Amino acid sequence: MFTGLIEHVGAVTAIQPRQGGVRLAVALGPVAEGTRLGDSIAVSGSCLTVVSLTGDVAEFDVSDETRRKTSVGAWSVGRAVNLERALKVGDRLGGHLVSGHVDGLGRLVDRRPDGGSERFTIALPADHSVRVVEKGSVAVDGISLTTWNCLGGRFSVAVIPHTLAHTTLRDLRSGQPVNLEQDPLGRWVESLAAPWR
């Protein structure tokens, strides 16, 4: 589990095709400290397992399924990625509980200044794989954010200057895809309520 509070912006250093997927190498920077083989790291919202670690460069095996369901399939060398290590028992939970299991791909529709922050408007996947509620939580490329203006297959989030400066959102442009994970609690409620719809 993760919190959606990004520790560092790393970079993809290599992508090697393998049967059934790719081997992804990422420069972790300070996130490498204390990281061991088998650890889980959220890489722009996707929970990946460290299979090799040399210095601060970790390697992850990424399945074709993950590449189809997330933005990982479109990544190239040099791509900036949000990084967060898994929670330890007793850690502070400053964002919301994030599993690192991406529900679907959204797309940035618009970003504009809004007071001291920026307002990002994101289109939800057309297949309804991601659901949001007003003033709920969502992870956008692994970043814990609060939803509002949830209308017509879109929602908005207010991104404060600190988040812009310390995540990949600073470089996000209209039309680009983002990994979305709905609030895990909402996923369970939706699943349990499904038989009564």
C-alpha positions as CSV (number, residue, x, y, z in Angstrom):
1,M,0.0,0.0,0.0
2,F,1.0,3.6,-0.6
3,T,-0.2,7.1,0.3
4,G,-0.1,8.9,-3.0
5,L,2.6,11.3,-1.6
6,I,5.4,11.3,-4.1
7,E,8.9,11.0,-2.6
8,H,11.0,11.7,-5.7
9,V,10.7,12.2,-9.5
10,G,13.0,9.6,-11.1
11,A,13.6,8.8,-14.8
12,V,13.4,5.7,-17.0
13,T,16.9,4.7,-18.1
14,A,16.2,1.6,-20.1
15,I,13.4,-0.5,-21.6
16,Q,14.2,-4.0,-22.8
17,P,11.6,-6.2,-24.5
18,R,11.1,-9.6,-22.9
19,Q,8.7,-12.4,-23.5
20,G,5.4,-11.4,-22.0
21,G,6.4,-7.8,-21.3
22,V,9.5,-5.6,-20.8
23,R,12.3,-5.0,-18.3
24,L,12.0,-1.4,-17.1
25,A,15.0,0.4,-15.5
26,V,14.4,3.5,-13.4
27,A,16.9,5.8,-11.6
28,L,15.4,6.0,-8.1
29,G,17.7,8.7,-6.6
30,P,17.1,8.9,-2.9
31,V,14.3,6.3,-3.1
32,A,17.0,3.7,-3.6
33,E,18.0,4.2,0.1
34,G,16.9,1.1,2.0
35,T,15.3,-0.5,-1.1
36,R,15.9,-4.2,-1.5
37,L,15.1,-6.9,-4.0
38,G,11.4,-7.8,-3.9
39,D,10.3,-4.4,-2.6
40,S,7.3,-2.7,-4.1
41,I,7.6,0.8,-5.5
42,A,4.8,2.8,-7.0
43,V,6.1,4.1,-10.4
44,S,3.7,6.8,-11.6
45,G,1.0,4.9,-9.8
46,S,1.8,1.4,-10.9
47,C,3.0,-0.9,-8.1
48,L,6.1,-2.7,-9.5
49,T,8.5,-5.2,-7.9
50,V,12.2,-4.5,-7.7
51,V,13.9,-7.5,-9.5
52,S,17.4,-5.9,-9.7
53,L,19.2,-3.0,-8.0
54,T,22.5,-1.6,-9.1
55,G,23.4,1.7,-7.3
56,D,20.3,3.8,-7.5
57,V,18.9,2.1,-10.7
58,A,16.2,-0.5,-10.1
59,E,14.8,-2.9,-12.7
60,F,11.2,-4.0,-12.8
61,D,9.5,-6.7,-14.9
62,V,6.4,-5.2,-16.5
63,S,3.8,-7.6,-17.9
64,D,2.0,-7.0,-21.2
65,E,-1.2,-6.7,-19.2
66,T,0.2,-3.8,-17.2
67,R,1.5,-2.1,-20.3
68,R,-2.0,-2.4,-21.9
69,K,-3.9,-1.0,-18.9
70,T,-1.5,1.8,-17.9
71,S,0.6,4.5,-19.5
72,V,3.7,2.4,-19.1
73,G,3.3,1.0,-22.6
74,A,3.9,4.4,-24.1
75,W,7.0,5.3,-22.0
76,S,10.4,5.8,-23.5
77,V,13.9,6.3,-22.1
78,G,14.2,9.6,-20.3
79,R,10.6,9.7,-19.2
80,A,10.1,11.3,-15.8
81,V,8.2,9.1,-13.3
82,N,6.7,9.7,-9.8
83,L,8.2,7.4,-7.2
84,E,6.9,6.3,-3.8
85,R,8.1,3.4,-1.6
86,A,5.5,1.2,0.1
87,L,4.1,2.1,3.5
88,K,5.6,0.6,6.7
89,V,3.3,-0.1,9.6
90,G,3.3,3.0,11.7
91,D,4.0,5.4,8.9
92,R,2.0,8.6,8.6
93,L,-0.9,8.4,6.1
94,G,-1.0,11.9,4.7
95,G,-2.7,11.3,1.4
96,H,-5.1,8.3,1.1
97,L,-4.7,4.6,0.8
98,V,-3.4,3.8,-2.7
99,S,-2.9,0.2,-3.8
100,G,-0.8,0.9,-6.9
101,H,-3.3,-1.1,-9.0
102,V,-4.2,1.3,-11.9
103,D,-7.9,1.1,-12.8
104,G,-7.7,2.9,-16.1
105,L,-6.2,5.6,-18.3
106,G,-7.6,9.1,-18.1
107,R,-6.6,12.1,-20.3
108,L,-5.8,15.6,-19.3
109,V,-8.4,17.9,-21.0
110,D,-7.3,21.2,-19.6
111,R,-5.1,22.9,-17.1
112,R,-5.3,26.6,-16.0
113,P,-4.4,28.8,-13.1
114,D,-7.0,28.9,-10.4
115,G,-6.0,31.2,-7.5
116,G,-2.7,30.1,-6.1
117,S,-3.1,26.7,-7.6
118,E,-3.7,25.1,-11.0
119,R,-7.0,23.4,-12.0
120,F,-6.5,20.2,-13.9
121,T,-9.6,18.7,-15.7
122,I,-9.3,15.1,-16.5
123,A,-11.5,12.9,-18.7
124,L,-12.4,9.5,-17.3
125,P,-12.0,6.3,-19.4
126,A,-15.0,5.7,-21.6
127,D,-15.3,2.1,-20.4
128,H,-16.3,3.3,-16.9
129,S,-13.3,1.5,-15.3
130,V,-12.8,4.5,-13.0
131,R,-15.4,6.1,-10.9
132,V,-15.1,9.3,-8.9
133,V,-17.3,11.2,-6.4
134,E,-17.4,14.8,-5.4
135,K,-14.7,15.5,-2.8
136,G,-13.5,12.0,-3.0
137,S,-9.9,10.7,-3.4
138,V,-8.2,9.7,-6.7
139,A,-4.6,8.8,-7.5
140,V,-3.4,10.5,-10.7
141,D,-0.1,9.1,-11.8
142,G,0.3,7.9,-8.2
143,I,-0.5,11.3,-6.7
144,S,-3.2,11.6,-4.1
145,L,-5.7,14.3,-5.1
146,T,-9.2,15.4,-4.1
147,T,-11.9,15.4,-6.8
148,W,-14.4,18.1,-7.5
149,N,-16.7,19.2,-10.4
150,C,-17.3,15.5,-11.3
151,L,-19.6,15.9,-14.3
152,G,-20.1,14.4,-17.7
153,G,-17.2,11.9,-17.6
154,R,-14.8,14.4,-16.3
155,F,-13.5,15.7,-13.0
156,S,-11.2,18.4,-11.7
157,V,-8.4,18.5,-9.2
158,A,-6.7,21.5,-7.6
159,V,-2.9,21.1,-7.8
160,I,-1.0,23.3,-5.3
161,P,2.4,24.7,-6.2
162,H,4.3,22.2,-4.0
163,T,2.7,19.3,-5.8
164,L,3.4,20.9,-9.2
165,A,7.1,21.4,-8.3
166,H,7.7,17.9,-7.0
167,T,5.8,15.7,-9.3
168,T,5.5,14.9,-13.1
169,L,2.3,17.0,-13.2
170,R,4.5,20.1,-13.9
171,D,5.1,18.8,-17.4
172,L,1.7,17.3,-18.2
173,R,0.0,18.7,-21.3
174,S,-3.5,18.6,-22.7
175,G,-4.2,15.3,-24.4
176,Q,-1.7,13.3,-22.5
177,P,-2.7,10.1,-20.7
178,V,-2.6,9.6,-16.9
179,N,-2.8,6.5,-14.8
180,L,-5.9,6.7,-12.6
181,E,-6.7,4.7,-9.5
182,Q,-10.1,5.3,-7.8
183,D,-10.3,5.2,-4.0
184,P,-10.0,1.5,-3.0
185,L,-12.8,1.9,-0.5
186,G,-15.1,3.1,-3.3
187,R,-14.1,0.1,-5.3
188,W,-15.2,-2.3,-2.6
189,V,-18.5,-0.4,-2.0
190,E,-19.2,-0.5,-5.7
191,S,-18.5,-4.2,-5.9
192,L,-20.7,-5.0,-2.9
193,A,-23.6,-2.8,-4.2
194,A,-23.5,-4.3,-7.7
195,P,-26.1,-7.0,-7.1
196,W,-28.7,-4.4,-6.0
197,R,-28.3,-2.1,-9.0
